Amino acid sequence: MNTQNASLTIGAVAKRVGVAIDTIRYYEREGLLPEPLRRASGYRSYGEGTVAQLRFIRRAKDLGFTLEEIRDLLALSADRRRGVKAVKQRAEQRLEAIEVRIAELQRVRDGLAQLIASCPGHGAPEQCPILRALTDEEAQP
């Protein structure tokens, strides 16, 4: 951690970044953030570098990266030789996974819309196409 300007409390960092204090502690335990300096009182003391790193983590999570992928991205961001190329590859892989997930969700949406359209909305529960689809082992949305 950059010891220069290491004067922020964990609460101040959490507030500036918009995360919970427990989230910061969790990221420290997971090795996404370096161990902070400690004041004489034993309280954690953070610098601006931690704020920037937390914002990086938060934005990467918003883009769908897992914590393991974020750990890789953080390491690659410091790799002057192969960092940018590898970061681009990780982003391409994440985009591909997102596109697969979108296709799955569209398939589920279409199946659910079809079930809703075929349901009259009244009558006996055993005649409901939605309930039948949920209980039928062979039914697939």
N, C-alpha and C positions, 0 to 999 in steps of 0.2 A: 504494500500500500504506500502511496505517496504520503510521507509524513508531513509534508508542507501543508499548512493550513488544516491540520487534523483537529478541528475543534467542534465539529458538529456532534450532537447527541444522536442516539439511534432514533429517538422520537422526531427530531428535526429532519433527519434524513427521510424517514418514513413519510412525513408530511409533505416534503418537497417533491418526492417521487410519486406519492399517492399509493403506497403499499402499506401493508400492516407490519408492525414491528416483528411479529412472529415470522413473516415472510423473509425479512432480512436475516434473522437468526437461522432460518432454514437454509437459505442460500449460502450462508457461511458454513454450516455443517456439511452441505453438499459440495463445497469447494468452488462454488460459482463466484464467491466473493472472498477476498483474502481475510485472514484473521485481523480484526481491527486492533489499533493501539488501545491501551488501557490507561485511563487516568489514575492518579494516585488513589482515588476512591474506589477503583476497580471498574468503574463504568466505561463502556466502549466509547471510543472517540474516532470520528470519521472525517475524511476530507472530501473535497469536491470530486476526486477520482471515483469514490464509491458512489456518489450521486450519479455520475455519468455512466458507470457500469450498471447500476440498477435500472437506469432508463434504457440502456441497451437491452438488458434482459427482458424488461417489460415489453418493449417494442417487438423483440423477437418472438416472445410468447404470443403477442397479438397477431403476428403473421403465421402462427401455427407451429412454430418450432418447439420441439420437446426440450426439456432441461438438458438432456444428454447432447442434443444437437447444439444447444446454446453454449454448452461447455466447449464443444469443438469450435464454434464460431468465435468465442472469446480467445481461444488459443490461436486460431488462425489469424485473428485481427492483429496479433503481435508478430506474426510470421512474415517478415519482409520478402522472403524469397518466393514462397508459394501461396501466401495468404489469400490474395484476391482471387486467383484462379480456383482455389479450393472453396472459398466462400461462395463463388458463383455456382460451383457444382452442387454444394449443399442446398443452395436456394432453388436450383433447378429440380433437385430431388424432392424438396418440400412441395414445390408447385405441382409436380407430378402426383404426389400423394394426395394433395388437395383436390386435384382434378378427378382422381379415382373416387374419392369420398363424395364429391359433388355428383358424379354419375350414379353412385349407390343411392344417395339421397333422392335424386330425381326418379330413380326406379321405384323407390319406396313411396314417394309422393304420388306417382302415377297409379300405383297399385291401390293406395288408399283412396284416391279420387275415384277410381273405378268402383271400389266397394261402396263408397258413399253414394255414388250415382245409382247403384243398384238397390240400395236400401230404401224401402218406402217410408221408414220412420215411424211405423205403427205395426201392430200385430203381435203375434206370439214371438218371444225371444228365440225359440228354436228355428224360426223362419228368417231371422235376421241374417243377411249375407255377411255382415261384418263379424258378428259373433261366430258364425259358422267358419269363416276364414281363420279366425283366431284359434278355434279349437280343432280344426281339421289339420292333421299332420302333413297332408300333401299340398295344402294350399300355400302359395307363395305370393307375396304382394308384388 
